[in-house]
C-alpha cells in the first residue's frame, strides 16, 4: 500500500486518491480506455513499463521488435478484440516471410509479455491471446549462412586492410579469438594482459537505438563474460597496433579523440585537449580509426558482405577450426562464451587454466 500526504485541502487529497486509484487500476500504464489499438498499447507499455525497468539494450531490442515485427501486421487490431487466431495468423505470416525460427520466437515472447501485462496488472483484457501458441514448424531454423573464412579470403582481407588500417586489428582479433564483433569493438587496452597473454571480455559496444551514439553494455549473456588465452601471433599484432595508435595520437596532438563512458553507459568522444567531466570513465578503445574515433559495426559489416561473409563468420570459422584440430567442445564453448543452457551451465566449472592454454596452443598451430 502506498500512502501520500502533504495536501493543503481535503479536495486535493481526494483528487490525488482518485488519480492513484486510476493509475493502479490501469497497472500504472496510463490506459483506461475500453478500446485501444494494439499499436497504441504497445507504445505505452514500452515507455512506461519496459524503459524504466530494463537495460537500455533490452529496451532497444523490444522496441525494434515491436516496430518491425508486430505493428506492421497486427498493430491496428483493437487490443480488447485480439484473439488467439489473430496471433496464430501473425506467426504464420512471419514464417512465410522467411524469418528464422529464433527471430519469430523472440517476437512472440515480446508480444506475450506485453499481453501478459495487459491481463494483470493493467486489467485491460481477460486472458493472454499468445498463451499456448508456438512458432510454426515451417519457419527455418536459420537464414544466416554459416560461411567458413578460407585462408584465401583471410589473406585478401588482410591485403586490402594492411597493418595500420582501422579494420586490420578487428579482423585479426575476430579471427584469433572467436569473439563477437560487438565484443571486439568494446575492448580496451585495460582488457589486455601482455604478461600472461590473456584477454578479458567484459563488455560490448553497440549502436544505441536509432541514434548515432554508442552504448557500452554487458556481454550478451552471463557466460559471455570470460577470459581468452591469446596466441603469439595476435599478441604481436596488438603490440604493433598500439604503436600505430600512439603515433597517431602524437601526430594529432590535442585534436586526437579520446573515448570515455558516461554515467549512463554512453560512449563519449572528447578531443584530448579538452577537460572531461569528473563522472566520465576513460575507455581507451583498441578498435579506433586514425583520429581515435570508434569503429562502426555497420561499416565493418558492409566490407564483409561484399566478400560474401558476415560478422558471425569469424566465430563460426574459429570454432570449426578448433574442433577439427581436436580441441574439446567444452573448451571451445568456454572460449566463445556460448549462452546455450545445456553447455554454459557446466562450461566454466570444468574449464581449467590448462585447458584454456591447450586450446590457445591448438589454434596457434592451426594458423
CORRAKA-V302753 format. One record per residue. N is the residue number from 1. SS is DSSP state (h for helix, s for strand, l for the rest). Layout:
n:ss
N:SS
N:SS
This chain:
n:ss
1:l
2:l
3:l
4:l
5:l
6:l
7:l
8:l
9:l
10:h
11:h
12:h
13:h
14:h
15:h
16:h
17:h
18:h
19:h
20:h
21:h
22:h
23:h
24:h
25:h
26:l
27:l
28:l
29:l
30:l
31:l
32:l
33:l
34:l
35:l
36:l
37:s
38:h
39:h
40:h
41:h
42:h
43:h
44:h
45:h
46:h
47:h
48:h
49:h
50:h
51:h
52:h
53:h
54:l
55:l
56:h
57:h
58:h
59:h
60:h
61:h
62:h
63:h
64:h
65:h
66:h
67:h
68:h
69:h
70:h
71:h
72:h
73:h
74:h
75:l
76:l
77:l
78:s
79:h
80:h
81:h
82:l
83:l
84:h
85:h
86:h
87:h
88:h
89:h
90:h
91:h
92:h
93:h
94:h
95:h
96:h
97:l
98:l
99:l
100:l
101:h
102:h
103:h
104:h
105:h
106:h
107:h
108:h
109:h
110:h
111:h
112:h
113:h
114:h
115:h
116:h
117:h
118:h
119:h
120:l
121:l
122:l
123:l
124:l
125:l
126:l
127:l
128:l
129:l
130:l
131:l
132:l
133:l
134:l
135:l
136:l
137:l
138:l
139:l
140:l
141:l
142:l
143:l
144:l
145:l
146:l
147:l
148:l
149:l
150:l
151:h
152:h
153:h
154:h
155:h
156:h
157:h
158:h
159:h
160:h
161:l
162:l
163:l
164:l
165:l
166:h
167:h
168:h
169:h
170:h
171:h
172:h
173:h
174:h
175:h
176:h
177:h
178:l
179:l
180:l
181:h
182:h
183:h
184:h
185:h
186:l
187:l
188:s
189:h
190:h
191:h
192:s
193:s
194:l
195:l
196:l
197:l
198:s
199:s
200:s
201:s
202:l
203:l
204:s
205:s
206:s
207:s
208:l
209:l
210:l
211:l
212:l
213:l
214:s
215:s
216:s
217:s
218:l
219:l
220:l
221:l
222:h
223:h
224:h
225:l
226:s
227:s
228:s
229:s
230:l
231:l
232:h
233:h
234:h
235:h
236:h
237:h
238:h
239:h
240:h
241:h
242:h
243:h
244:h
245:h
246:h
247:h
248:h
249:h
250:h
251:h
252:h
253:h
254:h
255:h
256:l
257:s
258:s
259:s
260:s
261:s
262:l
263:l
264:l
265:l
266:s
267:s
268:s
269:s
270:s
271:s
272:l
273:l
274:l
275:l
276:l
277:l
278:l
279:l
280:l
281:s
282:s
283:l
284:l
285:s
286:l
287:l
288:s
289:l
290:l
291:l
292:l
293:l
294:s
295:l
296:l
297:h
298:h
299:h
300:h
301:h
302:h
303:h
304:h
305:h
306:l
307:l
308:l
309:l
310:l
311:l
312:h
313:h
314:h
315:h
316:h
317:h
318:h
319:h
320:h
321:h
322:h
323:h
324:h
325:l
326:l
327:l
328:l
329:h
330:h
331:h
332:h
333:h
334:h
335:h
336:h
337:l
338:l
339:l
340:l
341:h
342:h
343:h
344:h
345:h
346:h
347:h
348:h
349:h
350:h
351:l
352:l
353:h
354:h
355:h
356:h
357:h
358:h
359:h
360:h
361:h
362:h
363:h
364:h
365:h
366:h
367:l
